[in-house]
């Protein structure tokens, strides 16, 4: 497995780096970014927070806009930001911003024309961590976090793999995709008509039935334009009550769906993850 | 004078807002961004740091990437980020990224075809602060800062107007534009062949002859690809020694020309400005 370094920037005493590698899971070249805190240059194996971005994003949005490196450097955690879908000229796409490239929804597609490349679930759960842990000075302690579509991805991946993640957090997640337009469109395309399969990738469905708990923190802006139609955090909260899930859900007056919201609260999220990762 | 609000985002308890207005100085519509810290919503008049961006940038780069809002909110200072040139279909442009739109160089052009719109010096020094101070809950205490071309702009504007600015800072400024390719190309186009006029917009020339001092802080990455050919901070340091100018110049191993560098040290810059603005 070879990876190619694309860029290097010093940041808060650590290093932001972009890499390209061929993904056998996705059958295409993929780019990801990693932030290695100063501790990683001192022979220490640091834990990793995986960040899953939202619709239309690449590995760059979070690294450039969230202001996370300052806190990651303090706490001694690495951050890995993958892309949000397979990429390349021969990868199927759709005219909508909410399907196809930039909108992989962190599931394994089983429908044509998507199934050849859109296997983002397996990429995030297995191939990427394997690559990261065999390449960089990191431990196998993992947390996962994300925004919007990536919040959906983080919550569902953590709850389906409680043995692999010590904590999970989300900003403005698509909390109940089986009941919102974004989720219904993507799941119909990628997963077909079997609604039982859809529910296996729905954070509220998984949280309602959970018996193994990955501690979860969710923050949501009350002025988010997508709140009532697409995000529905109240469904997640109701599900947590049924199963007794350790969900910390906070609503924030005036905040919207943008990185101005994420940057305002990313410090709390990384502190939350570090409290588990650095135990 | 009317201005139109284009966007609003809550950020660290304050507000990031973008506005459009017609500039009589530039003869075109201009966009700027302002960050108003929480203190400005409580009836307090806050001081303002003006941020001048570098080549190719708009009002958005700094606001999205620098991570400055967290510190501005703590310190109670507003930040105003103007665009880097006049804009619009009837504004003269050049194929190069370093001349024309996105590259106004913060001077008043006196050469065709530039002189009709490229009056960025007057816009930054007078028209924009007049607009800001008559529109928002801010005081007339001002600091000015910038990056690269904007570092040149901040240093030269502060030194030419010591009564208007309490402090000045720059990341990776074009320190001696009369002696580097970027500066020579822009000054030839905008100011013509009169090198005496060029020197009036050269930070090192102004610093060498300065008799009134605006405290200055400059940070420069040692792995900056533009360091030796375009930026030349050693010329600024030498000039400061001649005049006894209060210049704090810091070099940083491993850091480059990007916002990863700016975000790593923006807290120090805002603390520097607040120490003068909040006196």
HADDOCK unambig.tbl for C-alpha pairs under 7 A between the chains (distance, minus, plus):
assign (segid A and resid 9 and name CA) (segid B and resid 255 and name CA) 6.83 0.50 0.50
assign (segid A and resid 9 and name CA) (segid B and resid 256 and name CA) 6.65 0.50 0.50
assign (segid A and resid 9 and name CA) (segid B and resid 260 and name CA) 6.48 0.50 0.50
assign (segid A and resid 10 and name CA) (segid B and resid 254 and name CA) 6.12 0.50 0.50
assign (segid A and resid 10 and name CA) (segid B and resid 255 and name CA) 5.19 0.50 0.50
assign (segid A and resid 10 and name CA) (segid B and resid 260 and name CA) 6.68 0.50 0.50
assign (segid A and resid 10 and name CA) (segid B and resid 261 and name CA) 6.83 0.50 0.50
assign (segid A and resid 11 and name CA) (segid B and resid 260 and name CA) 5.25 0.50 0.50
assign (segid A and resid 11 and name CA) (segid B and resid 261 and name CA) 6.05 0.50 0.50
assign (segid A and resid 11 and name CA) (segid B and resid 264 and name CA) 5.84 0.50 0.50
assign (segid A and resid 12 and name CA) (segid B and resid 264 and name CA) 4.94 0.50 0.50
assign (segid A and resid 64 and name CA) (segid B and resid 65 and name CA) 5.49 0.50 0.50
assign (segid A and resid 65 and name CA) (segid B and resid 64 and name CA) 5.48 0.50 0.50
assign (segid A and resid 65 and name CA) (segid B and resid 65 and name CA) 4.91 0.50 0.50
assign (segid A and resid 67 and name CA) (segid B and resid 67 and name CA) 5.47 0.50 0.50
assign (segid A and resid 254 and name CA) (segid B and resid 10 and name CA) 6.13 0.50 0.50
assign (segid A and resid 255 and name CA) (segid B and resid 9 and name CA) 6.84 0.50 0.50
assign (segid A and resid 255 and name CA) (segid B and resid 10 and name CA) 5.19 0.50 0.50
assign (segid A and resid 256 and name CA) (segid B and resid 9 and name CA) 6.66 0.50 0.50
assign (segid A and resid 260 and name CA) (segid B and resid 9 and name CA) 6.48 0.50 0.50
assign (segid A and resid 260 and name CA) (segid B and resid 10 and name CA) 6.69 0.50 0.50
assign (segid A and resid 260 and name CA) (segid B and resid 11 and name CA) 5.26 0.50 0.50
assign (segid A and resid 261 and name CA) (segid B and resid 10 and name CA) 6.84 0.50 0.50
assign (segid A and resid 261 and name CA) (segid B and resid 11 and name CA) 6.06 0.50 0.50
assign (segid A and resid 264 and name CA) (segid B and resid 11 and name CA) 5.86 0.50 0.50
assign (segid A and resid 264 and name CA) (segid B and resid 12 and name CA) 4.96 0.50 0.50
